[in-house]
């Protein structure tokens, strides 16, 4: 059986992975893809914020 992951958890998990890739690009590959690392960190933060927003909406619906 597959366990269905909530939609907001996917966004949060994806955001964390993209942020970690961005940090890796910034620290280890400084020459060429350094700016790409900064973009990855920004996009990962955006996904993380979207996931947290969706989580708060789900929490509000469950508390009603």
PQR file of N, CA, C, O and H, with PARSE charges and radii, in Angstrom:
ATOM      1  N   UNK A   1       0.827  -1.183   0.000 -0.4000 1.5000
ATOM      2  CA  UNK A   1       0.000   0.000   0.000 -0.0000 2.0000
ATOM      3  C   UNK A   1       0.874   1.250   0.000  0.5500 1.7000
ATOM      4  O   UNK A   1       1.887   1.324   0.696 -0.5500 1.4000
ATOM      5  N   UNK A   2       0.462   2.209  -0.784 -0.4000 1.5000
ATOM      6  CA  UNK A   2       1.132   3.500  -0.787 -0.0000 2.0000
ATOM      7  C   UNK A   2       0.459   4.417   0.210  0.5500 1.7000
ATOM      8  O   UNK A   2      -0.767   4.480   0.303 -0.5500 1.4000
ATOM      9  H   UNK A   2      -0.361   2.148  -1.349  0.4000 1.0000
ATOM     10  N   UNK A   3       1.279   5.115   0.942 -0.4000 1.5000
ATOM     11  CA  UNK A   3       0.739   6.095   1.872 -0.0000 2.0000
ATOM     12  C   UNK A   3       0.743   7.450   1.170  0.5500 1.7000
ATOM     13  O   UNK A   3       1.780   7.897   0.681 -0.5500 1.4000
ATOM     14  H   UNK A   3       2.275   5.064   0.867  0.4000 1.0000
ATOM     15  N   UNK A   4      -0.404   8.092   1.123 -0.4000 1.5000
ATOM     16  CA  UNK A   4      -0.545   9.383   0.456 -0.0000 2.0000
ATOM     17  C   UNK A   4       0.019  10.471   1.355  0.5500 1.7000
ATOM     18  O   UNK A   4      -0.387  10.606   2.510 -0.5500 1.4000
ATOM     19  H   UNK A   4      -1.246   7.728   1.520  0.4000 1.0000
ATOM     20  N   UNK A   5       0.947  11.237   0.827 -0.4000 1.5000
ATOM     21  CA  UNK A   5       1.533  12.350   1.567 -0.0000 2.0000
ATOM     22  C   UNK A   5       0.688  13.592   1.302  0.5500 1.7000
ATOM     23  O   UNK A   5       0.264  13.842   0.174 -0.5500 1.4000
ATOM     24  H   UNK A   5       1.277  11.127  -0.111  0.4000 1.0000
ATOM     25  N   UNK A   6       0.453  14.360   2.356 -0.4000 1.5000
ATOM     26  CA  UNK A   6      -0.338  15.570   2.190 -0.0000 2.0000
ATOM     27  C   UNK A   6       0.374  16.519   1.234  0.5500 1.7000
ATOM     28  O   UNK A   6       1.599  16.507   1.116 -0.5500 1.4000
ATOM     29  H   UNK A   6       0.797  14.156   3.273  0.4000 1.0000
ATOM     30  N   UNK A   7      -0.409  17.327   0.567 -0.4000 1.5000
ATOM     31  CA  UNK A   7       0.113  18.223  -0.455 -0.0000 2.0000
ATOM     32  C   UNK A   7       1.119  19.214   0.135  0.5500 1.7000
ATOM     33  O   UNK A   7       2.144  19.493  -0.486 -0.5500 1.4000
ATOM     34  H   UNK A   7      -1.405  17.337   0.663  0.4000 1.0000
ATOM     35  N   UNK A   8       0.838  19.747   1.326 -0.4000 1.5000
ATOM     36  CA  UNK A   8       1.732  20.739   1.901 -0.0000 2.0000
ATOM     37  C   UNK A   8       3.073  20.134   2.289  0.5500 1.7000
ATOM     38  O   UNK A   8       4.095  20.819   2.244 -0.5500 1.4000
ATOM     39  H   UNK A   8       0.005  19.520   1.830  0.4000 1.0000
ATOM     40  N   UNK A   9       3.086  18.863   2.670 -0.4000 1.5000
ATOM     41  CA  UNK A   9       4.357  18.217   3.023 -0.0000 2.0000
ATOM     42  C   UNK A   9       5.257  18.056   1.809  0.5500 1.7000
ATOM     43  O   UNK A   9       6.480  18.126   1.926 -0.5500 1.4000
ATOM     44  H   UNK A   9       2.257  18.306   2.706  0.4000 1.0000
ATOM     45  N   UNK A  10       4.662  17.841   0.653 -0.4000 1.5000
ATOM     46  CA  UNK A  10       5.456  17.750  -0.574 -0.0000 2.0000
ATOM     47  C   UNK A  10       6.152  19.064  -0.852  0.5500 1.7000
ATOM     48  O   UNK A  10       7.335  19.084  -1.194 -0.5500 1.4000
ATOM     49  H   UNK A  10       3.668  17.783   0.558  0.4000 1.0000
ATOM     50  N   UNK A  11       5.423  20.169  -0.709 -0.4000 1.5000
ATOM     51  CA  UNK A  11       6.015  21.479  -0.953 -0.0000 2.0000
ATOM     52  C   UNK A  11       7.137  21.776   0.036  0.5500 1.7000
ATOM     53  O   UNK A  11       8.187  22.292  -0.349 -0.5500 1.4000
ATOM     54  H   UNK A  11       4.462  20.153  -0.431  0.4000 1.0000
ATOM     55  N   UNK A  12       6.918  21.455   1.304 -0.4000 1.5000
ATOM     56  CA  UNK A  12       7.934  21.719   2.319 -0.0000 2.0000
ATOM     57  C   UNK A  12       9.172  20.865   2.056  0.5500 1.7000
ATOM     58  O   UNK A  12      10.296  21.363   2.133 -0.5500 1.4000
ATOM     59  H   UNK A  12       6.065  21.036   1.616  0.4000 1.0000
ATOM     60  N   UNK A  13       8.975  19.591   1.750 -0.4000 1.5000
ATOM     61  CA  UNK A  13      10.092  18.699   1.489 -0.0000 2.0000
ATOM     62  C   UNK A  13      10.864  19.135   0.249  0.5500 1.7000
ATOM     63  O   UNK A  13      12.095  19.137   0.256 -0.5500 1.4000
ATOM     64  H   UNK A  13       8.063  19.186   1.688  0.4000 1.0000
ATOM     65  N   UNK A  14      10.156  19.502  -0.810 -0.4000 1.5000
ATOM     66  CA  UNK A  14      10.806  19.979  -2.028 -0.0000 2.0000
ATOM     67  C   UNK A  14      11.592  21.257  -1.755  0.5500 1.7000
ATOM     68  O   UNK A  14      12.699  21.432  -2.265 -0.5500 1.4000
ATOM     69  H   UNK A  14       9.156  19.500  -0.816  0.4000 1.0000
ATOM     70  N   UNK A  15      11.026  22.140  -0.959 -0.4000 1.5000
ATOM     71  CA  UNK A  15      11.720  23.375  -0.604 -0.0000 2.0000
ATOM     72  C   UNK A  15      13.008  23.115   0.142  0.5500 1.7000
ATOM     73  O   UNK A  15      14.022  23.758  -0.132 -0.5500 1.4000
ATOM     74  H   UNK A  15      10.127  21.998  -0.544  0.4000 1.0000
ATOM     75  N   UNK A  16      12.989  22.184   1.081 -0.4000 1.5000
ATOM     76  CA  UNK A  16      14.190  21.855   1.849 -0.0000 2.0000
ATOM     77  C   UNK A  16      15.258  21.267   0.938  0.5500 1.7000
ATOM     78  O   UNK A  16      16.436  21.597   1.075 -0.5500 1.4000
ATOM     79  H   UNK A  16      12.165  21.662   1.303  0.4000 1.0000
ATOM     80  N   UNK A  17      14.863  20.405   0.015 -0.4000 1.5000
ATOM     81  CA  UNK A  17      15.834  19.795  -0.896 -0.0000 2.0000
ATOM     82  C   UNK A  17      16.451  20.851  -1.811  0.5500 1.7000
ATOM     83  O   UNK A  17      17.662  20.845  -2.029 -0.5500 1.4000
ATOM     84  H   UNK A  17      13.906  20.137  -0.096  0.4000 1.0000
ATOM     85  N   UNK A  18      15.635  21.751  -2.344 -0.4000 1.5000
ATOM     86  CA  UNK A  18      16.162  22.779  -3.244 -0.0000 2.0000
ATOM     87  C   UNK A  18      17.067  23.753  -2.492  0.5500 1.7000
ATOM     88  O   UNK A  18      18.082  24.192  -3.033 -0.5500 1.4000
ATOM     89  H   UNK A  18      14.651  21.755  -2.167  0.4000 1.0000
ATOM     90  N   UNK A  19      16.716  24.093  -1.258 -0.4000 1.5000
ATOM     91  CA  UNK A  19      17.575  24.965  -0.452 -0.0000 2.0000
ATOM     92  C   UNK A  19      18.924  24.296  -0.197  0.5500 1.7000
ATOM     93  O   UNK A  19      19.965  24.945  -0.293 -0.5500 1.4000
ATOM     94  H   UNK A  19      15.891  23.736  -0.819  0.4000 1.0000
ATOM     95  N   UNK A  20      18.912  23.014   0.125 -0.4000 1.5000
ATOM     96  CA  UNK A  20      20.178  22.324   0.383 -0.0000 2.0000
ATOM     97  C   UNK A  20      21.032  22.235  -0.880  0.5500 1.7000
ATOM     98  O   UNK A  20      22.256  22.336  -0.798 -0.5500 1.4000
ATOM     99  H   UNK A  20      18.066  22.487   0.203  0.4000 1.0000
ATOM    100  N   UNK A  21      20.415  22.050  -2.039 -0.4000 1.5000
ATOM    101  CA  UNK A  21      21.178  22.072  -3.292 -0.0000 2.0000
ATOM    102  C   UNK A  21      21.778  23.454  -3.535  0.5500 1.7000
ATOM    103  O   UNK A  21      22.917  23.566  -3.989 -0.5500 1.4000
ATOM    104  H   UNK A  21      19.420  21.968  -2.105  0.4000 1.0000
ATOM    105  N   UNK A  22      21.030  24.488  -3.241 -0.4000 1.5000
ATOM    106  CA  UNK A  22      21.539  25.846  -3.400 -0.0000 2.0000
ATOM    107  C   UNK A  22      22.716  26.132  -2.487  0.5500 1.7000
ATOM    108  O   UNK A  22      23.684  26.770  -2.901 -0.5500 1.4000
ATOM    109  H   UNK A  22      20.105  24.397  -2.872  0.4000 1.0000
ATOM    110  N   UNK A  23      22.643  25.667  -1.249 -0.4000 1.5000
ATOM    111  CA  UNK A  23      23.767  25.847  -0.314 -0.0000 2.0000
ATOM    112  C   UNK A  23      24.991  25.088  -0.814  0.5500 1.7000
ATOM    113  O   UNK A  23      26.114  25.583  -0.722 -0.5500 1.4000
ATOM    114  H   UNK A  23      21.857  25.149  -0.913  0.4000 1.0000
ATOM    115  N   UNK A  24      24.775  23.894  -1.340 -0.4000 1.5000
ATOM    116  CA  UNK A  24      25.879  23.119  -1.890 -0.0000 2.0000
ATOM    117  C   UNK A  24      26.515  23.827  -3.075  0.5500 1.7000
ATOM    118  O   UNK A  24      27.740  23.881  -3.183 -0.5500 1.4000
ATOM    119  H   UNK A  24      23.863  23.491  -1.415  0.4000 1.0000
ATOM    120  N   UNK A  25      25.692  24.368  -3.960 -0.4000 1.5000
ATOM    121  CA  UNK A  25      26.230  25.099  -5.106 -0.0000 2.0000
ATOM    122  C   UNK A  25      26.999  26.340  -4.655  0.5500 1.7000
ATOM    123  O   UNK A  25      28.038  26.663  -5.231 -0.5500 1.4000
ATOM    124  H   UNK A  25      24.697  24.324  -3.871  0.4000 1.0000
ATOM    125  N   UNK A  26      26.511  27.026  -3.647 -0.4000 1.5000
ATOM    126  CA  UNK A  26      27.181  28.237  -3.180 -0.0000 2.0000
ATOM    127  C   UNK A  26      28.519  27.941  -2.520  0.5500 1.7000
ATOM    128  O   UNK A  26      29.478  28.689  -2.711 -0.5500 1.4000
ATOM    129  H   UNK A  26      25.668  26.763  -3.179  0.4000 1.0000
ATOM    130  N   UNK A  27      28.598  26.879  -1.756 -0.4000 1.5000
ATOM    131  CA  UNK A  27      29.814  26.632  -0.980 -0.0000 2.0000
ATOM    132  C   UNK A  27      30.871  25.850  -1.756  0.5500 1.7000
ATOM    133  O   UNK A  27      32.049  26.204  -1.706 -0.5500 1.4000
ATOM    134  H   UNK A  27      27.819  26.271  -1.600  0.4000 1.0000
ATOM    135  N   UNK A  28      30.489  24.819  -2.457 -0.4000 1.5000
ATOM    136  CA  UNK A  28      31.496  23.965  -3.091 -0.0000 2.0000
ATOM    137  C   UNK A  28      31.830  24.384  -4.516  0.5500 1.7000
ATOM    138  O   UNK A  28      32.956  24.180  -4.971 -0.5500 1.4000
ATOM    139  H   UNK A  28      29.532  24.531  -2.498  0.4000 1.0000
ATOM    140  N   UNK A  29      30.894  24.951  -5.208 -0.4000 1.5000
ATOM    141  CA  UNK A  29      31.116  25.315  -6.600 -0.0000 2.0000
ATOM    142  C   UNK A  29      31.036  26.833  -6.753  0.5500 1.7000
ATOM    143  O   UNK A  29      30.150  27.341  -7.440 -0.5500 1.4000
ATOM    144  H   UNK A  29      29.979  25.116  -4.839  0.4000 1.0000
ATOM    145  N   UNK A  30      31.954  27.555  -6.118 -0.4000 1.5000
ATOM    146  CA  UNK A  30      31.849  29.011  -6.058 -0.0000 2.0000
ATOM    147  C   UNK A  30      32.047  29.696  -7.402  0.5500 1.7000
ATOM    148  O   UNK A  30      31.456  30.750  -7.635 -0.5500 1.4000
ATOM    149  H   UNK A  30      32.674  27.142  -5.560  0.4000 1.0000
ATOM    150  N   UNK A  31      32.845  29.143  -8.280 -0.4000 1.5000
ATOM    151  CA  UNK A  31      33.223  29.868  -9.490 -0.0000 2.0000
ATOM    152  C   UNK A  31      32.074  30.065 -10.461  0.5500 1.7000
ATOM    153  O   UNK A  31      31.622  31.191 -10.672 -0.5500 1.4000
ATOM    154  H   UNK A  31      33.324  28.286  -8.090  0.4000 1.0000
ATOM    155  N   UNK A  32      31.606  28.995 -11.044 -0.4000 1.5000
ATOM    156  CA  UNK A  32      30.625  29.128 -12.120 -0.0000 2.0000
ATOM    157  C   UNK A  32      29.183  29.156 -11.610  0.5500 1.7000
ATOM    158  O   UNK A  32      28.485  30.141 -11.853 -0.5500 1.4000
ATOM    159  H   UNK A  32      31.973  28.081 -10.873  0.4000 1.0000
ATOM    160  N   UNK A  33      28.701  28.109 -10.908 -0.4000 1.5000
ATOM    161  CA  UNK A  33      27.271  28.113 -10.554 -0.0000 2.0000
ATOM    162  C   UNK A  33      26.972  28.749  -9.196  0.5500 1.7000
ATOM    163  O   UNK A  33      26.001  28.371  -8.540 -0.5500 1.4000
ATOM    164  H   UNK A  33      29.268  27.309 -10.710  0.4000 1.0000
ATOM    165  N   UNK A  34      27.788  29.703  -8.771 -0.4000 1.5000
ATOM    166  CA  UNK A  34      27.528  30.356  -7.491 -0.0000 2.0000
ATOM    167  C   UNK A  34      26.221  31.126  -7.493  0.5500 1.7000
ATOM    168  O   UNK A  34      25.458  31.080  -6.528 -0.5500 1.4000
ATOM    169  H   UNK A  34      28.576  30.011  -9.304  0.4000 1.0000
ATOM    170  N   UNK A  35      25.971  31.829  -8.577 -0.4000 1.5000
ATOM    171  CA  UNK A  35      24.709  32.573  -8.656 -0.0000 2.0000
ATOM    172  C   UNK A  35      23.529  31.624  -8.801  0.5500 1.7000
ATOM    173  O   UNK A  35      22.424  31.933  -8.355 -0.5500 1.4000
ATOM    174  H   UNK A  35      26.590  31.867  -9.361  0.4000 1.0000
ATOM    175  N   UNK A  36      23.752  30.479  -9.418 -0.4000 1.5000
ATOM    176  CA  UNK A  36      22.697  29.477  -9.521 -0.0000 2.0000
ATOM    177  C   UNK A  36      22.312  28.961  -8.135  0.5500 1.7000
ATOM    178  O   UNK A  36      21.144  28.665  -7.881 -0.5500 1.4000
ATOM    179  H   UNK A  36      24.649  30.227  -9.781  0.4000 1.0000
ATOM    180  N   UNK A  37      23.284  28.855  -7.249 -0.4000 1.5000
ATOM    181  CA  UNK A  37      22.998  28.460  -5.876 -0.0000 2.0000
ATOM    182  C   UNK A  37      22.111  29.447  -5.162  0.5500 1.7000
ATOM    183  O   UNK A  37      21.222  29.053  -4.407 -0.5500 1.4000
ATOM    184  H   UNK A  37      24.233  29.096  -7.455  0.4000 1.0000
ATOM    185  N   UNK A  38      22.339  30.726  -5.391 -0.4000 1.5000
ATOM    186  CA  UNK A  38      21.510  31.761  -4.785 -0.0000 2.0000
ATOM    187  C   UNK A  38      20.073  31.676  -5.302  0.5500 1.7000
ATOM    188  O   UNK A  38      19.118  31.847  -4.545 -0.5500 1.4000
ATOM    189  H   UNK A  38      23.062  31.045  -6.004  0.4000 1.0000
ATOM    190  N   UNK A  39      19.939  31.414  -6.580 -0.4000 1.5000
ATOM    191  CA  UNK A  39      18.598  31.263  -7.160 -0.0000 2.0000
ATOM    192  C   UNK A  39      17.908  30.036  -6.578  0.5500 1.7000
ATOM    193  O   UNK A  39      16.715  30.083  -6.279 -0.5500 1.4000
ATOM    194  H   UNK A  39      20.716  31.275  -7.195  0.4000 1.0000
ATOM    195  N   UNK A  40      18.642  28.940  -6.415 -0.4000 1.5000
ATOM    196  CA  UNK A  40      18.062  27.732  -5.818 -0.0000 2.0000
ATOM    197  C   UNK A  40      17.595  27.997  -4.397  0.5500 1.7000
ATOM    198  O   UNK A  40      16.530  27.526  -3.997 -0.5500 1.4000
ATOM    199  H   UNK A  40      19.611  28.902  -6.658  0.4000 1.0000
ATOM    200  N   UNK A  41      18.378  28.744  -3.630 -0.4000 1.5000
ATOM    201  CA  UNK A  41      17.981  29.057  -2.259 -0.0000 2.0000
ATOM    202  C   UNK A  41      16.694  29.878  -2.255  0.5500 1.7000
ATOM    203  O   UNK A  41      15.810  29.642  -1.430 -0.5500 1.4000
ATOM    204  H   UNK A  41      19.243  29.126  -3.954  0.4000 1.0000
ATOM    205  N   UNK A  42      16.585  30.839  -3.170 -0.4000 1.5000
ATOM    206  CA  UNK A  42      15.389  31.673  -3.238 -0.0000 2.0000
ATOM    207  C   UNK A  42      14.166  30.854  -3.653  0.5500 1.7000
ATOM    208  O   UNK A  42      13.095  31.009  -3.065 -0.5500 1.4000
ATOM    209  H   UNK A  42      17.302  31.030  -3.839  0.4000 1.0000
ATOM    210  N   UNK A  43      14.309  29.995  -4.647 -0.4000 1.5000
ATOM    211  CA  UNK A  43      13.186  29.174  -5.108 -0.0000 2.0000
ATOM    212  C   UNK A  43      12.791  28.166  -4.032  0.5500 1.7000
ATOM    213  O   UNK A  43      11.604  27.924  -3.816 -0.5500 1.4000
ATOM    214  H   UNK A  43      15.178  29.869  -5.124  0.4000 1.0000
ATOM    215  N   UNK A  44      13.767  27.583  -3.365 -0.4000 1.5000
ATOM    216  CA  UNK A  44      13.473  26.653  -2.277 -0.0000 2.0000
ATOM    217  C   UNK A  44      12.742  27.337  -1.136  0.5500 1.7000
ATOM    218  O   UNK A  44      11.825  26.763  -0.549 -0.5500 1.4000
ATOM    219  H   UNK A  44      14.732  27.780  -3.541  0.4000 1.0000
ATOM    220  N   UNK A  45      13.144  28.559  -0.820 -0.4000 1.5000
ATOM    221  CA  UNK A  45      12.432  29.323   0.204 -0.0000 2.0000
ATOM    222  C   UNK A  45      10.999  29.606  -0.194  0.5500 1.7000
ATOM    223  O   UNK A  45      10.092  29.576   0.638 -0.5500 1.4000
ATOM    224  H   UNK A  45      13.889  29.025  -1.297  0.4000 1.0000
ATOM    225  N   UNK A  46      10.799  29.882  -1.473 -0.4000 1.5000
ATOM    226  CA  UNK A  46       9.446  30.121  -1.970 -0.0000 2.0000
ATOM    227  C   UNK A  46       8.579  28.876  -1.811  0.5500 1.7000
ATOM    228  O   UNK A  46       7.438  28.968  -1.358 -0.5500 1.4000
ATOM    229  H   UNK A  46      11.536  29.907  -2.149  0.4000 1.0000
ATOM    230  N   UNK A  47       9.114  27.713  -2.182 -0.4000 1.5000
ATOM    231  CA  UNK A  47       8.359  26.467  -2.010 -0.0000 2.0000
ATOM    232  C   UNK A  47       8.082  26.192  -0.531  0.5500 1.7000
ATOM    233  O   UNK A  47       7.004  25.712  -0.179 -0.5500 1.4000
ATOM    234  H   UNK A  47      10.041  27.638  -2.550  0.4000 1.0000
ATOM    235  N   UNK A  48       9.051  26.496   0.330 -0.4000 1.5000
ATOM    236  CA  UNK A  48       8.862  26.287   1.761 -0.0000 2.0000
ATOM    237  C   UNK A  48       7.743  27.183   2.293  0.5500 1.7000
ATOM    238  O   UNK A  48       6.909  26.741   3.084 -0.5500 1.4000
ATOM    239  H   UNK A  48       9.926  26.886   0.044  0.4000 1.0000
ATOM    240  N   UNK A  49       7.731  28.435   1.858 -0.4000 1.5000
ATOM    241  CA  UNK A  49       6.680  29.358   2.294 -0.0000 2.0000
ATOM    242  C   UNK A  49       5.320  28.914   1.781  0.5500 1.7000
ATOM    243  O   UNK A  49       4.332  28.993   2.511 -0.5500 1.4000
ATOM    244  H   UNK A  49       8.408  28.794   1.216  0.4000 1.0000
ATOM    245  N   UNK A  50       5.254  28.450   0.540 -0.4000 1.5000
ATOM    246  CA  UNK A  50       3.988  27.949  -0.012 -0.0000 2.0000
ATOM    247  C   UNK A  50       3.495  26.757   0.798  0.5500 1.7000
ATOM    248  O   UNK A  50       2.307  26.665   1.108 -0.5500 1.4000
ATOM    249  H   UNK A  50       6.057  28.386  -0.053  0.4000 1.0000
ATOM    250  N   UNK A  51       4.400  25.848   1.141 -0.4000 1.5000
ATOM    251  CA  UNK A  51       4.020  24.677   1.930 -0.0000 2.0000
ATOM    252  C   UNK A  51       3.512  25.048   3.306  0.5500 1.7000
ATOM    253  O   UNK A  51       2.540  24.464   3.787 -0.5500 1.4000
ATOM    254  H   UNK A  51       5.365  25.923   0.889  0.4000 1.0000
ATOM    255  N   UNK A  52       4.154  26.010   3.945 -0.4000 1.5000
ATOM    256  CA  UNK A  52       3.698  26.433   5.268 -0.0000 2.0000
ATOM    257  C   UNK A  52       2.352  27.132   5.190  0.5500 1.7000
ATOM    258  O   UNK A  52       1.535  26.999   6.101 -0.5500 1.4000
ATOM    259  H   UNK A  52       4.943  26.484   3.555  0.4000 1.0000
ATOM    260  N   UNK A  53       2.108  27.870   4.122 -0.4000 1.5000
ATOM    261  CA  UNK A  53       0.814  28.518   3.936 -0.0000 2.0000
ATOM    262  C   UNK A  53      -0.286  27.483   3.752  0.5500 1.7000
ATOM    263  O   UNK A  53      -1.364  27.604   4.333 -0.5500 1.4000
ATOM    264  H   UNK A  53       2.772  27.978   3.382  0.4000 1.0000
ATOM    265  N   UNK A  54      -0.011  26.467   2.945 -0.4000 1.5000
ATOM    266  CA  UNK A  54      -0.997  25.398   2.743 -0.0000 2.0000
ATOM    267  C   UNK A  54      -1.248  24.637   4.044  0.5500 1.7000
ATOM    268  O   UNK A  54      -2.373  24.212   4.306 -0.5500 1.4000
ATOM    269  H   UNK A  54       0.865  26.368   2.473  0.4000 1.0000
ATOM    270  N   UNK A  55      -0.205  24.464   4.859 -0.4000 1.5000
ATOM    271  CA  UNK A  55      -0.367  23.768   6.134 -0.0000 2.0000
ATOM    272  C   UNK A  55      -1.266  24.564   7.072  0.5500 1.7000
ATOM    273  O   UNK A  55      -2.110  23.988   7.759 -0.5500 1.4000
ATOM    274  H   UNK A  55       0.709  24.809   4.646  0.4000 1.0000
ATOM    275  N   UNK A  56      -1.093  25.878   7.107 -0.4000 1.5000
ATOM    276  CA  UNK A  56      -1.943  26.675   7.997 -0.0000 2.0000
ATOM    277  C   UNK A  56      -3.398  26.647   7.542  0.5500 1.7000
ATOM    278  O   UNK A  56      -4.305  26.675   8.373 -0.5500 1.4000
ATOM    279  H   UNK A  56      -0.407  26.346   6.550  0.4000 1.0000
ATOM    280  N   UNK A  57      -3.631  26.592   6.232 -0.4000 1.5000
ATOM    281  CA  UNK A  57      -5.010  26.493   5.734 -0.0000 2.0000
ATOM    282  C   UNK A  57      -5.631  25.153   6.120  0.5500 1.7000
ATOM    283  O   UNK A  57      -6.805  25.096   6.487 -0.5500 1.4000
ATOM    284  H   UNK A  57      -2.894  26.569   5.556  0.4000 1.0000
ATOM    285  N   UNK A  58      -4.847  24.072   6.040 -0.4000 1.5000
ATOM    286  CA  UNK A  58      -5.352  22.758   6.418 -0.0000 2.0000
ATOM    287  C   UNK A  58      -5.639  22.714   7.920  0.5500 1.7000
ATOM    288  O   UNK A  58      -6.644  22.146   8.346 -0.5500 1.4000
ATOM    289  H   UNK A  58      -3.893  24.118   5.743  0.4000 1.0000
ATOM    290  N   UNK A  59      -4.753  23.316   8.720 -0.4000 1.5000
ATOM    291  CA  UNK A  59      -4.976  23.353  10.163 -0.0000 2.0000
ATOM    292  C   UNK A  59      -6.231  24.134  10.522  0.5500 1.7000
ATOM    293  O   UNK A  59      -6.968  23.743  11.427 -0.5500 1.4000
ATOM    294  H   UNK A  59      -3.937  23.778   8.373  0.4000 1.0000
ATOM    295  N   UNK A  60      -6.477  25.237   9.818 -0.4000 1.5000
ATOM    296  CA  UNK A  60      -7.681  26.018  10.089 -0.0000 2.0000
ATOM    297  C   UNK A  60      -8.947  25.238   9.730  0.5500 1.7000
ATOM    298  O   UNK A  60      -9.957  25.332  10.427 -0.5500 1.4000
ATOM    299  H   UNK A  60      -5.878  25.554   9.083  0.4000 1.0000
ATOM    300  N   UNK A  61      -8.887  24.472   8.644 -0.4000 1.5000
ATOM    301  CA  UNK A  61     -10.047  23.671   8.243 -0.0000 2.0000
ATOM    302  C   UNK A  61     -10.309  22.544   9.230  0.5500 1.7000
ATOM    303  O   UNK A  61     -11.464  22.195   9.475 -0.5500 1.4000
ATOM    304  H   UNK A  61      -8.067  24.396   8.078  0.4000 1.0000
ATOM    305  N   UNK A  62      -9.251  21.966   9.801 -0.4000 1.5000
ATOM    306  CA  UNK A  62      -9.424  20.866  10.746 -0.0000 2.0000
ATOM    307  C   UNK A  62      -9.917  21.345  12.095  0.5500 1.7000
ATOM    308  O   UNK A  62     -10.542  20.576  12.825 -0.5500 1.4000
ATOM    309  H   UNK A  62      -8.312  22.249   9.602  0.4000 1.0000
ATOM    310  N   UNK A  63      -9.654  22.596  12.449 -0.4000 1.5000
ATOM    311  CA  UNK A  63     -10.075  23.115  13.743 -0.0000 2.0000
ATOM    312  C   UNK A  63     -11.515  23.601  13.751  0.5500 1.7000
ATOM    313  O   UNK A  63     -12.069  23.855  14.821 -0.5500 1.4000
ATOM    314  H   UNK A  63      -9.147  23.221  11.856  0.4000 1.0000
ATOM    315  N   UNK A  64     -12.128  23.734  12.596 -0.4000 1.5000
ATOM    316  CA  UNK A  64     -13.505  24.244  12.557 -0.0000 2.0000
ATOM    317  C   UNK A  64     -14.490  23.271  13.072  0.5500 1.7000
ATOM    318  O   UNK A  64     -15.686  23.559  13.100 -0.5500 1.4000
ATOM    319  H   UNK A  64     -11.678  23.528  11.727  0.4000 1.0000
TER
END
